[in-house]
Amino acid sequence: PADGAPPTVEGQVTRVSGNRLIEVSLGSDDGLRTKHTVHVYRGKSYLGKVEILETSPDRAVGRILRPYQKGAIRKGDRVATRLNVS
């Protein structure tokens, strides 16, 4: 989008490494860009917010933002640019 807001997309965590870094199954082909944020959740549990640091066509790497972390993030957790709160 022209306003720089991330598109509404969902994916999953494909890798978790040290230094609060994770890899997700979304990338530039999905409209994800550096500095966008994604939310991580498992079922109905919110786990945290991640800032995207690097993208490629089909994946992205981001850093877990500690102030927003509410639980341990694991491979297979879901990610979304927007959460549907109802």
Buried (B, 14 or more C-beta within 10 A) or exposed (E): EEEEEBEEBBBBBBEBEEEBBBBBBBBBEBBBBEEBBBBBBBEEEBBBBBBBEEBEEEBBBBEBEEEBBEEEBEEEBBBBBEEEEE
